[in-house]
């Protein structure tokens, strides 16, 4: 959105997104290995895996530095494929992207060297002179060219009762009480769903998943979240980032935050770094303080390229 590259029309983009998702779910051994390193932010730069750019899906891209990393395995060595790769690379280089290409073998057997090359390239791209030229050639874009960026807010409350499991942020947390609801009552996921729907101006969670429906009885809220992401995608929106807060007196939420983030990132096919979960008590005040219930707030940003 703020990186200033163009994409294709909405329909083609949706097809690309689906294709990218499939590719993410079936990585090669070399891709998995490198992604494990890149996603842990080992290079202090945010990389995306199989992210559509200009009608093309590179293996990895750092949008900030406009760096694309490709791992060429199997079919890349075929003549026709090489020609197509070259056309795409030329086009993206004109758009200001730099390319690094590695073979499967280089990634798998010379991993340290591969990472060293990526590191050096990042340093080079980060040098001030380079950034200045780049900024001049590719200035930040205005709203007319970035498509649409929207913000949404969500809030939810559930009652705490005995005899129910406590589901929060998609994971089960050991506790003597659980949240009561028609679904699994995951208050955090519900707040996030409402924020996503609100951002896309698509009503609220109760409108799409009524608590009178047998289909949603005891349903895992992760399914609702996945469906919500699909709903906003029908209007061409993708998740930018989430910032959420859970209010609970007990149990301690913080030890579970990382696991929740990972869980939600998987469900939404998002980067862990784009999901922030915070926890607070209400200093023993109000219904949360008396442990009668929990509440959650979420703000999200969604965008169309
Ligand atoms: Zn709810």
Boltz pocket constraint, residues with backbone or C-beta under 6 A from the ligand:
constraints:
  - pocket:
      binder: B
      contacts: [[A, 156], [A, 157], [A, 158], [A, 181], [A, 185], [A, 186], [A, 187], [A, 190]]
      max_distance: 6.0
